[in-house]
Amino acid sequence: MLSEIHPKLPMRNKSITRDFYLNKLNFQEFGNDDYDSYLMVQKDDIEIHFFEFKELDPKENYGQVYIRTDNIDEWYQLALKNRVSIPTAGHLIIKPWQQKEFALLDPDNNLLTFGQAL
């Protein structure tokens, strides 16, 4: 039986990544230990982990996570309010597969797509 998944995404700078997720998306740091090259954040029932990759070229990063939510409009408004980078095709829309979705980019160009079933 599988019970949880915690994606691991690359980050170039831990303090920038921490600031983005804690102050722009209202996540909390998770864990009792602070490792120089690793970061864990959580919000509600999800965790996202980050590993240091200083040589990462954001233009060549294809890290992606799909996050299901039941309050997509609030998440979208939070992203707009905090001026988070939303790709041109990432604004809130109803998809043909009956999901309301939007996507944003973190400082390392990791794509977070938020979706809510209609």
C-alpha positions as CSV (number, residue, x, y, z in Angstrom):
1,M,0.0,0.0,0.0
2,L,1.3,3.5,-0.9
3,S,0.3,6.2,1.5
4,E,2.1,9.4,0.7
5,I,4.4,11.1,-1.7
6,H,6.9,13.9,-1.0
7,P,8.4,15.3,-4.2
8,K,12.0,16.4,-4.2
9,L,12.8,19.4,-6.3
10,P,16.1,21.2,-7.1
11,M,17.0,24.5,-5.5
12,R,20.0,26.8,-6.1
13,N,19.8,28.8,-2.9
14,K,18.2,27.5,0.3
15,S,17.4,30.9,1.8
16,I,15.7,32.1,-1.4
17,T,13.7,28.9,-1.7
18,R,12.7,29.1,2.0
19,D,11.7,32.7,1.7
20,F,9.5,32.0,-1.4
21,Y,7.6,29.1,0.1
22,L,7.2,30.5,3.6
23,N,6.5,34.1,2.7
24,K,4.9,33.9,-0.7
25,L,2.9,30.7,-0.4
26,N,2.4,30.5,3.4
27,F,4.1,27.1,3.8
28,Q,5.9,26.2,7.0
29,E,9.3,24.7,7.4
30,F,9.2,21.0,8.4
31,G,11.6,18.9,10.4
32,N,13.7,19.3,13.5
33,D,17.1,19.5,11.9
34,D,18.5,22.1,9.5
35,Y,20.7,20.7,6.8
36,D,22.7,23.1,4.7
37,S,21.7,21.5,1.4
38,Y,18.2,20.2,2.1
39,L,14.9,21.9,2.9
40,M,11.4,20.5,3.7
41,V,8.3,22.6,3.7
42,Q,4.7,21.7,4.4
43,K,1.2,23.1,4.0
44,D,-1.9,21.2,5.2
45,D,-1.4,17.6,4.2
46,I,1.5,18.0,1.7
47,E,5.2,18.2,1.9
48,I,7.7,19.4,-0.7
49,H,11.4,18.6,-0.3
50,F,14.3,20.4,-1.9
51,F,17.9,19.4,-2.6
52,E,20.7,21.8,-3.3
53,F,21.8,22.0,-6.9
54,K,23.9,25.1,-7.2
55,E,24.7,24.5,-10.9
56,L,21.0,24.4,-11.9
57,D,20.2,26.5,-14.9
58,P,16.5,27.5,-14.3
59,K,15.9,27.7,-18.0
60,E,16.7,24.0,-18.2
61,N,14.8,22.9,-15.1
62,Y,11.7,20.8,-15.7
63,G,10.8,20.0,-12.1
64,Q,7.0,19.9,-11.8
65,V,4.5,19.1,-9.1
66,Y,0.7,18.8,-9.4
67,I,-1.1,19.8,-6.2
68,R,-4.8,19.1,-5.6
69,T,-6.8,21.6,-3.6
70,D,-10.4,22.4,-2.6
71,N,-9.8,26.1,-2.5
72,I,-8.1,27.0,-5.8
73,D,-9.5,30.5,-6.0
74,E,-7.8,31.4,-2.7
75,W,-4.5,29.9,-3.9
76,Y,-4.8,31.9,-7.1
77,Q,-5.5,35.1,-5.3
78,L,-2.6,34.5,-2.9
79,A,-0.3,34.0,-5.9
80,L,-1.5,37.2,-7.6
81,K,-1.3,39.2,-4.3
82,N,2.2,38.1,-3.7
83,R,3.2,38.7,-7.3
84,V,4.3,35.1,-7.9
85,S,5.5,34.3,-11.3
86,I,2.7,32.8,-13.3
87,P,3.5,31.5,-16.8
88,T,1.5,33.0,-19.7
89,A,-0.5,29.7,-20.1
90,G,-0.7,29.3,-16.3
91,H,-3.5,31.6,-15.3
92,L,-6.7,30.2,-13.8
93,I,-8.7,28.2,-16.3
94,I,-11.1,25.3,-16.5
95,K,-9.5,22.5,-18.4
96,P,-11.3,20.0,-20.7
97,W,-10.8,17.3,-18.1
98,Q,-13.0,19.2,-15.7
99,Q,-10.3,20.6,-13.5
100,K,-9.9,24.2,-12.6
101,E,-6.2,24.9,-12.7
102,F,-3.4,27.4,-12.5
103,A,0.4,27.1,-12.4
104,L,3.2,29.1,-10.9
105,L,7.0,29.1,-11.0
106,D,9.2,29.2,-8.0
107,P,12.6,30.9,-8.0
108,D,14.3,27.9,-9.6
109,N,11.7,27.5,-12.3
110,N,10.0,24.5,-10.6
111,L,6.4,24.4,-11.9
112,L,3.7,24.0,-9.3
113,T,0.3,23.3,-10.9
114,F,-2.7,23.6,-8.6
115,G,-5.9,21.8,-9.5
116,Q,-9.5,21.5,-8.2
117,A,-12.1,19.0,-9.5
118,L,-15.3,20.6,-10.6
